[in-house]
């Protein structure tokens, strides 16, 4: 997708380079987006075709000025990416992220990749790559004090912030577990041919509430999806919603157990998944502040570019 405008006032290029997605914005000196590109050329594709080649083709498509600086976040900085951009260890100040950006060698343009975050705890080792930039972008809306930030996805991230510093975080494999259970266990029969989960589905919200109240019953509640379809008239749509609500509710219960009681929650998400998590958090009795994930990553890249190049 492309939106074109005059690139003469371009200040920098911002790139969010995921595992399977590529998003690029040409940003003007006034902060306006002059052009935008999106494609499926994520790290997996670029590792085969060449990261420099992918970036160059998109820059040419929007007539980006020669030599315009480029700031990248995400999987381009992974070990299997373009240039490894390491990790900052927690606790880490969000303001320290831009200074740790790694410059891509062997190219004339100033191209830099932001680092991820690492939690080097022997009992709970964890890593973040990409979401740290969303955090940097969301920070302006957080204020001081403690916050718990939820960033849903295949591997959902819950980050514990205190005064602009990442004190710790936890990754929950909720999306991947849902996919594995739905396709490769006996529950696949209960949810066969079910469509997308409606966020206001009562079975979904009830499952979330049950898990937040009593997460120790998770594996029993999972089997109830099968039993419900056999003897209680549970429809495929409600069975799928119940499975999803059980897993997301278990995630929420785990995240809340690691934070101080009554810590304000922020949801950084977009699209249908963001809506679903919003309903889940409401079912758990929470009223999160909501920040659009696309906006957060662009704002984070803007903050990084400003810090690096004094824009």
C-alpha positions as CSV (number, residue, x, y, z in Angstrom):
1,X,0.0,0.0,0.0
2,X,1.4,3.4,-0.9
3,X,0.3,7.0,-0.1
4,X,2.5,9.5,-2.0
5,X,3.3,13.1,-1.4
6,X,6.2,15.4,-2.1
7,X,9.3,13.8,-0.4
8,X,11.3,17.0,-0.5
9,X,10.7,17.8,3.1
10,X,11.5,14.3,4.3
11,X,13.4,14.1,7.6
12,X,13.7,10.3,8.0
13,X,12.3,6.9,7.2
14,X,10.7,4.7,9.9
15,X,10.5,0.9,9.4
16,X,8.7,-1.7,11.5
17,X,10.2,-5.0,10.2
18,X,8.4,-8.0,11.6
19,X,8.9,-11.7,11.1
20,X,6.3,-11.8,8.3
21,X,5.5,-8.1,7.7
22,X,7.2,-5.0,6.5
23,X,5.9,-1.4,7.2
24,X,7.6,1.8,6.1
25,X,6.8,5.4,6.6
26,X,8.5,8.5,5.0
27,X,8.2,11.2,7.6
28,X,8.5,14.9,7.1
29,X,10.2,17.5,9.2
30,X,6.8,18.5,10.7
31,X,6.2,14.9,11.7
32,X,3.6,14.2,8.9
33,X,3.7,10.9,7.0
34,X,4.6,11.7,3.4
35,X,4.4,8.2,2.1
36,X,3.7,4.7,3.4
37,X,4.5,1.2,2.2
38,X,3.4,-2.2,3.5
39,X,4.2,-5.7,2.4
40,X,4.7,-9.3,3.4
41,X,8.5,-9.0,3.1
42,X,9.3,-9.7,6.7
43,X,12.5,-11.1,8.1
44,X,11.7,-14.6,6.8
45,X,11.4,-13.3,3.2
46,X,14.2,-10.7,3.4
47,X,16.7,-13.2,4.8
48,X,16.4,-14.9,1.4
49,X,16.1,-12.0,-0.9
50,X,18.3,-9.6,0.9
51,X,17.4,-6.9,3.5
52,X,19.2,-4.1,1.6
53,X,17.3,-5.0,-1.6
54,X,13.9,-5.0,0.1
55,X,14.5,-1.7,1.7
56,X,15.9,-0.1,-1.4
57,X,13.0,-1.2,-3.5
58,X,10.5,0.4,-1.1
59,X,12.5,3.6,-0.9
60,X,12.6,3.8,-4.7
61,X,8.8,3.2,-4.9
62,X,8.2,6.4,-2.8
63,X,11.0,8.4,-4.4
64,X,12.7,8.9,-1.0
65,X,15.5,11.4,-1.1
66,X,19.0,9.9,-1.5
67,X,20.8,9.6,1.8
68,X,17.7,10.1,4.0
69,X,18.3,8.4,7.4
70,X,16.4,5.2,8.2
71,X,15.4,3.9,11.7
72,X,14.3,0.3,11.9
73,X,12.7,-1.7,14.8
74,X,11.7,-5.3,15.0
75,X,13.1,-8.6,13.6
76,X,15.6,-7.0,11.2
77,X,17.8,-6.7,14.4
78,X,17.4,-10.3,15.4
79,X,20.3,-12.8,15.2
80,X,18.8,-14.1,12.0
81,X,18.1,-10.6,10.7
82,X,20.0,-7.9,8.8
83,X,22.4,-6.8,11.6
84,X,22.1,-8.1,15.2
85,X,21.0,-5.2,17.4
86,X,21.4,-7.0,20.7
87,X,19.4,-6.3,23.9
88,X,19.3,-3.8,26.7
89,X,19.0,-5.6,30.0
90,X,16.2,-4.9,32.4
91,X,15.7,-2.8,34.4
92,X,16.0,-0.5,31.5
93,X,15.0,3.1,30.9
94,X,12.9,3.6,27.8
95,X,14.9,6.7,27.1
96,X,18.1,4.6,26.7
97,X,16.7,2.6,23.7
98,X,17.6,5.1,20.9
99,X,21.2,5.5,22.0
100,X,21.7,1.7,21.8
101,X,20.7,1.6,18.1
102,X,23.1,-0.3,15.9
103,X,24.2,1.2,12.6
104,X,24.1,-1.0,9.5
105,X,27.7,-1.3,8.1
106,X,28.6,-1.3,4.4
107,X,26.0,1.2,3.2
108,X,26.3,4.9,2.5
109,X,23.0,5.9,4.2
110,X,22.7,6.2,7.9
111,X,20.5,3.1,8.7
112,X,20.1,2.1,12.3
113,X,18.3,-0.7,14.0
114,X,16.9,-0.4,17.6
115,X,17.7,-3.0,20.2
116,X,15.3,-5.3,22.0
117,X,15.0,-5.9,25.7
118,X,16.3,-8.9,27.7
119,X,15.3,-10.1,31.1
120,X,18.2,-12.2,32.4
121,X,16.5,-13.9,35.3
122,X,17.4,-17.5,35.7
123,X,13.8,-18.4,36.7
124,X,12.1,-16.3,34.1
125,X,14.4,-15.5,31.2
126,X,12.6,-13.4,28.5
127,X,13.2,-11.2,25.5
128,X,11.3,-8.5,23.6
129,X,12.0,-7.3,20.1
130,X,9.8,-4.7,18.4
131,X,7.5,-4.1,21.4
132,X,10.1,-1.9,23.1
133,X,9.5,0.6,20.3
134,X,5.7,0.5,21.0
135,X,6.5,1.1,24.7
136,X,8.7,4.1,23.8
137,X,5.8,5.5,21.8
138,X,3.2,4.8,24.4
139,X,5.3,6.3,27.2
140,X,4.0,9.9,26.6
141,X,0.5,8.8,27.6
142,X,1.6,6.9,30.7
143,X,2.7,9.6,33.1
144,X,4.6,8.7,36.3
145,X,4.1,5.8,38.6
146,X,3.6,2.1,37.9
147,X,1.9,0.7,34.9
148,X,1.2,-2.8,33.4
149,X,1.2,-2.8,29.6
150,X,-0.5,-5.5,27.6
151,X,0.6,-6.0,24.0
152,X,-1.3,-9.0,22.6
153,X,-0.2,-11.2,19.8
154,X,0.9,-14.7,18.9
155,X,3.3,-14.2,21.9
156,X,1.7,-11.6,24.1
157,X,3.9,-9.3,26.1
158,X,3.0,-7.9,29.5
159,X,5.4,-5.2,30.7
160,X,5.8,-3.8,34.2
161,X,6.8,-0.1,34.0
162,X,7.8,2.3,36.7
163,X,8.5,5.9,36.0
164,X,9.6,5.3,32.4
165,X,11.7,2.3,33.3
166,X,11.0,-1.3,32.3
167,X,11.3,-3.2,35.5
168,X,10.4,-6.6,34.0
169,X,8.1,-8.3,31.6
170,X,6.5,-11.6,30.7
171,X,5.7,-13.3,27.4
172,X,2.6,-15.5,27.1
173,X,2.4,-18.0,24.2
174,X,-1.4,-17.6,24.1
175,X,-1.8,-17.3,20.4
176,X,0.5,-20.1,19.5
177,X,-1.1,-22.4,22.1
178,X,-4.6,-21.6,20.8
179,X,-3.5,-22.6,17.3
180,X,-1.8,-25.8,18.4
181,X,-4.7,-26.9,20.6
182,X,-7.3,-26.0,18.0
183,X,-5.6,-27.9,15.3
184,X,-3.8,-30.8,17.1
185,X,-5.9,-32.0,20.0
186,X,-9.3,-33.5,20.6
187,X,-10.8,-30.0,20.8
188,X,-10.4,-29.7,17.1
189,X,-13.7,-31.7,16.7
190,X,-15.6,-29.2,18.9
191,X,-14.6,-26.1,17.0
192,X,-14.6,-27.4,13.5
193,X,-15.9,-24.9,10.9
194,X,-16.4,-22.2,13.6
195,X,-15.9,-18.6,12.3
196,X,-14.3,-15.6,13.9
197,X,-14.9,-15.1,17.6
198,X,-17.4,-12.2,18.3
199,X,-15.9,-10.0,21.0
200,X,-19.2,-9.8,22.8
201,X,-19.6,-13.6,22.8
202,X,-20.9,-14.6,26.3
203,X,-19.0,-17.9,26.3
204,X,-15.8,-16.0,25.7
205,X,-16.3,-13.5,28.5
206,X,-17.5,-16.2,31.0
207,X,-14.4,-18.3,30.2
208,X,-12.1,-15.3,30.9
209,X,-13.9,-14.6,34.2
210,X,-13.5,-18.3,35.3
211,X,-9.8,-18.3,34.6
212,X,-9.1,-15.0,36.3
213,X,-11.0,-16.3,39.3
214,X,-9.5,-19.8,39.4
215,X,-6.5,-20.3,36.9
216,X,-5.6,-23.6,38.5
217,X,-8.5,-25.2,36.7
218,X,-7.2,-24.3,33.3
219,X,-6.6,-27.8,31.9
220,X,-9.9,-29.0,33.2
221,X,-11.7,-26.0,31.6
222,X,-10.0,-26.8,28.3
223,X,-11.5,-30.3,28.3
224,X,-14.9,-28.9,29.1
225,X,-14.9,-27.4,25.6
226,X,-15.0,-31.0,24.3
227,X,-17.5,-32.2,26.9
228,X,-19.7,-29.2,26.3
229,X,-19.9,-30.0,22.6
230,X,-20.8,-33.6,23.3
231,X,-23.4,-33.3,26.1
232,X,-24.3,-29.7,26.7
233,X,-25.1,-28.4,23.2
234,X,-22.1,-26.1,22.9
235,X,-22.0,-24.8,19.4
236,X,-18.7,-24.7,17.4
237,X,-18.7,-20.9,17.7
238,X,-19.2,-21.0,21.5
239,X,-16.7,-23.8,21.8
240,X,-14.0,-21.8,20.0
241,X,-14.9,-18.7,22.1
242,X,-14.6,-20.8,25.2
243,X,-11.2,-22.1,24.2
244,X,-10.0,-18.6,23.4
245,X,-11.4,-17.1,26.6
246,X,-9.8,-19.8,28.7
247,X,-6.4,-19.2,27.3
248,X,-6.6,-15.4,27.3
249,X,-8.1,-15.5,30.9
250,X,-5.2,-17.7,32.0
251,X,-2.8,-15.1,30.5
252,X,-4.5,-12.2,32.3
253,X,-4.4,-14.1,35.6
254,X,-0.7,-14.8,35.2
255,X,0.1,-11.2,34.3
256,X,-1.9,-9.8,37.2
257,X,-0.1,-12.1,39.6
258,X,3.2,-10.5,38.8
259,X,2.1,-6.9,39.4
260,X,1.1,-5.0,42.4
261,X,-2.6,-4.9,43.1
262,X,-4.6,-2.1,41.4
263,X,-1.7,-1.3,39.0
264,X,-3.2,0.7,36.1
265,X,-3.4,-1.3,32.8
266,X,-2.7,-0.1,29.3
267,X,-3.7,-2.1,26.2
268,X,-1.5,-1.5,23.2
269,X,-3.2,-3.2,20.3
270,X,-5.2,-2.7,17.1
271,X,-7.7,-4.5,14.9
272,X,-9.9,-7.5,15.9
273,X,-7.3,-8.8,18.4
274,X,-7.3,-5.5,20.2
275,X,-11.1,-5.5,20.4
276,X,-11.1,-9.1,21.7
277,X,-8.5,-8.3,24.4
278,X,-10.4,-5.2,25.4
279,X,-13.5,-7.4,26.0
280,X,-11.3,-9.9,27.9
281,X,-9.9,-7.2,30.2
282,X,-13.4,-5.9,30.9
283,X,-14.5,-9.4,31.8
284,X,-11.6,-9.5,34.2
285,X,-12.9,-6.3,35.9
286,X,-10.2,-4.0,34.3
287,X,-10.7,-0.7,32.6
288,X,-7.5,-0.2,30.5
289,X,-6.2,2.8,28.7
290,X,-6.1,1.9,25.0
291,X,-3.4,2.9,22.6
292,X,-3.4,1.9,18.9
293,X,-0.4,-0.3,18.2
294,X,0.3,1.2,14.8
295,X,0.3,4.7,16.3
296,X,2.5,3.5,19.2
297,X,5.2,2.1,16.9
298,X,5.3,5.2,14.7
299,X,5.4,7.4,17.7
300,X,8.2,5.3,19.2
301,X,10.2,5.4,16.0
302,X,9.7,9.2,15.9
303,X,11.0,9.5,19.4
304,X,14.0,7.4,18.5
305,X,14.7,9.4,15.3
306,X,14.5,12.7,17.3
307,X,16.9,11.4,19.9
308,X,19.4,10.0,17.4
309,X,19.5,12.8,14.8
310,X,18.3,15.7,16.9
311,X,15.4,16.3,14.5
